[in-house]
Amino acid sequence: MDPALIVFAIQALVRLVKEGKSAYDQYERDRDIFMPQLKLPTFRPISLIREVFQLGSGAPLVSAGAPLARFWKDGGPDPAVPGSFDVLYLEATRLKAIEMAATKGLLPSWGTEVAGAVLIRQWREGSEPVGPLARMALALADVGLEFVGTNASVLGIGGNGEKLVAAIATNLAELIPDDAADFGPKSQLTERLLGIFLRAGL
């Protein structure tokens, strides 16, 4: 076997593994996040505090010796303790969110994260980069074109046809960026590829 072919195969494998890791990182980083809808409390702050800490899940937190007992007095925030209203309101909101998350069948840990039915996207419409699958497809195409450009004889064409295929493959490989981010927005991928094919053909 040609030693140059072995070296090329190793380089191609290293590049594909690296591109695969970048594609996976991009997928995890750029995927959309859906925040489910939960019915928000309609109580006034003081009503919410009393509901949660008098009869709700927060009652043990304001009992004697409990962590929030010093902020609680006579069925409400202790006016003599600075910040008691804010402390109890924040904790009541957190406990109510966890309770509402549980009634919706969501994980309790989502309670403080759920703010409404919104889809959070990493990129503005039309500005997102080339996706992970396209990145891998471009990397595979680039590696294949480099191989054909340097070893066109494997196609068994022969003669001028082999030279023409090798030249076009080499030009395409040179024009395809090594980093898919250089292709610009995903919305312009088709135009960029058409331009590359045209330039390589010319």
matplotlib code that plots the C-alpha trace (Angstrom):
import matplotlib.pyplot as plt

x = [0.0, 1.2, 2.6, 1.2, -2.3, -1.9, -0.7, -3.7, -6.1, -4.8, -5.0, -8.5, -9.6, -8.1, -9.9, -13.2, -13.0, -12.2, -15.1, -17.4, -16.6, -17.1, -20.4, -21.6, -20.5, -22.4, -25.5, -25.4, -24.7, -27.2, -30.2, -33.4, -34.8, -38.5, -39.8, -43.2, -46.2, -47.2, -50.1, -48.6, -49.9, -52.6, -52.1, -50.9, -47.5, -48.8, -51.5, -49.0, -46.8, -49.6, -50.9, -47.5, -46.3, -49.6, -51.0, -48.7, -45.3, -43.5, -45.2, -42.3, -39.9, -41.4, -42.1, -40.1, -36.4, -36.8, -34.5, -37.1, -38.8, -37.1, -38.8, -42.3, -44.6, -48.4, -49.3, -47.1, -43.6, -42.3, -42.2, -39.5, -37.0, -35.6, -36.1, -38.5, -41.1, -38.6, -37.1, -40.5, -41.8, -38.9, -39.1, -42.8, -42.4, -39.9, -42.0, -45.1, -43.2, -42.0, -45.5, -47.0, -44.2, -45.1, -48.8, -47.8, -45.8, -42.4, -39.3, -39.2, -35.8, -37.6, -39.7, -37.5, -36.7, -40.2, -41.2, -43.7, -44.2, -41.3, -38.8, -35.3, -33.2, -29.5, -29.5, -31.7, -33.8, -31.6, -28.3, -27.7, -24.5, -24.3, -25.8, -23.9, -25.0, -24.0, -20.7, -20.0, -21.2, -18.9, -16.0, -16.6, -16.9, -13.7, -11.8, -13.2, -12.4, -8.8, -8.4, -9.8, -7.7, -4.5, -5.5, -7.9, -6.7, -8.9, -11.9, -10.6, -11.4, -8.0, -6.7, -7.9, -11.1, -9.0, -7.0, -10.2, -11.8, -8.6, -8.4, -12.0, -11.8, -8.6, -10.1, -13.3, -11.2, -9.2, -12.3, -14.3, -13.3, -11.8, -14.0, -17.7, -18.2, -16.5, -19.5, -21.4, -25.1, -26.9, -29.4, -26.6, -25.1, -26.7, -25.5, -22.0, -21.9, -23.1, -20.4, -17.7, -18.8, -18.9, -15.4, -13.9, -15.5, -14.1]
y = [0.0, 3.5, 5.2, 8.5, 7.0, 5.8, 9.2, 10.8, 8.4, 9.2, 12.9, 12.6, 10.5, 13.1, 15.9, 14.1, 13.3, 16.9, 18.1, 15.6, 17.0, 20.5, 19.5, 17.9, 21.0, 23.2, 21.0, 21.2, 24.9, 26.1, 23.9, 25.6, 25.5, 25.3, 26.8, 25.2, 27.3, 27.4, 29.4, 32.2, 33.2, 35.8, 36.7, 39.9, 39.5, 39.5, 37.0, 34.7, 34.9, 34.1, 31.2, 29.6, 30.0, 29.6, 26.5, 25.6, 24.0, 26.9, 26.5, 24.4, 27.1, 29.7, 27.5, 28.0, 27.4, 27.1, 29.1, 31.8, 32.0, 35.3, 37.0, 35.7, 37.2, 37.0, 35.5, 37.7, 39.3, 40.8, 44.6, 44.9, 42.8, 44.7, 42.9, 40.3, 41.0, 40.5, 37.4, 35.7, 36.8, 35.4, 32.1, 32.0, 32.5, 29.8, 27.3, 28.2, 27.7, 24.2, 23.3, 24.4, 22.6, 19.4, 19.7, 20.0, 16.8, 18.7, 18.1, 20.1, 21.5, 23.3, 25.3, 28.3, 28.2, 28.2, 31.7, 31.1, 29.4, 30.7, 29.2, 30.5, 30.4, 31.0, 32.8, 35.4, 34.1, 33.9, 34.4, 30.9, 29.2, 26.0, 23.1, 20.1, 17.7, 20.1, 20.6, 16.8, 16.6, 19.4, 17.8, 14.5, 16.1, 18.1, 15.0, 13.0, 15.7, 16.0, 12.3, 12.2, 15.3, 13.5, 10.0, 10.4, 7.1, 5.2, 6.2, 4.2, 7.0, 7.4, 10.0, 13.6, 12.8, 11.7, 15.0, 17.0, 15.3, 15.6, 19.3, 20.1, 18.0, 19.8, 23.2, 22.3, 21.1, 24.3, 26.5, 24.6, 26.2, 23.9, 25.6, 25.5, 28.8, 30.5, 29.6, 32.3, 32.0, 28.8, 30.7, 31.5, 28.0, 27.1, 30.3, 29.8, 26.1, 27.2, 29.9, 27.4, 24.9, 27.7, 28.9, 25.4, 24.6, 27.8]
z = [0.0, -0.8, 2.3, 1.2, 1.1, 4.7, 5.9, 4.0, 5.7, 9.2, 8.5, 7.2, 10.2, 12.6, 10.8, 10.8, 14.5, 15.3, 13.0, 14.7, 18.1, 16.9, 15.4, 18.6, 20.6, 18.3, 18.6, 22.4, 22.4, 19.8, 20.3, 21.1, 24.7, 25.3, 28.5, 29.3, 30.2, 33.8, 35.3, 37.2, 40.7, 40.7, 44.3, 45.7, 47.3, 50.9, 50.0, 48.4, 51.5, 53.8, 51.7, 51.4, 55.0, 56.9, 55.3, 52.4, 52.0, 53.7, 57.1, 58.5, 57.5, 59.8, 62.8, 66.0, 65.4, 61.6, 59.2, 58.4, 61.8, 62.7, 59.6, 60.6, 63.2, 63.8, 60.4, 58.2, 57.7, 60.9, 60.4, 63.0, 61.0, 58.0, 54.7, 56.1, 53.5, 50.6, 52.1, 52.6, 49.2, 47.3, 49.2, 48.7, 45.0, 44.8, 46.7, 44.7, 41.5, 42.6, 43.6, 40.3, 38.4, 40.2, 39.4, 35.7, 35.8, 35.5, 37.5, 40.7, 39.7, 36.9, 39.3, 39.4, 35.6, 34.2, 33.3, 30.4, 27.1, 25.2, 22.8, 23.4, 20.3, 20.2, 16.8, 15.2, 12.3, 9.2, 11.1, 12.4, 11.2, 9.2, 11.3, 12.7, 9.9, 7.2, 8.9, 8.8, 5.2, 4.1, 6.0, 4.3, 0.9, 1.4, 2.5, -0.4, -2.9, -1.6, -2.1, -5.6, -6.5, -5.6, -6.6, -9.5, -11.0, -8.4, -10.5, -13.5, -16.0, -17.5, -20.0, -20.1, -18.2, -15.2, -15.4, -15.6, -12.6, -10.6, -11.4, -10.5, -7.3, -6.3, -6.9, -5.0, -2.0, -2.0, -2.1, 0.6, 3.9, 6.6, 9.2, 8.4, 10.3, 7.3, 5.1, 6.9, 7.8, 7.0, 4.8, 2.4, 2.2, -1.1, -2.8, -1.4, -2.7, -6.1, -6.2, -5.3, -7.9, -10.5, -9.6, -9.5, -12.9, -14.4]

ax = plt.figure().add_subplot(projection="3d")
ax.plot(x, y, z, "-o")
ax.set_aspect("equal")
plt.show()
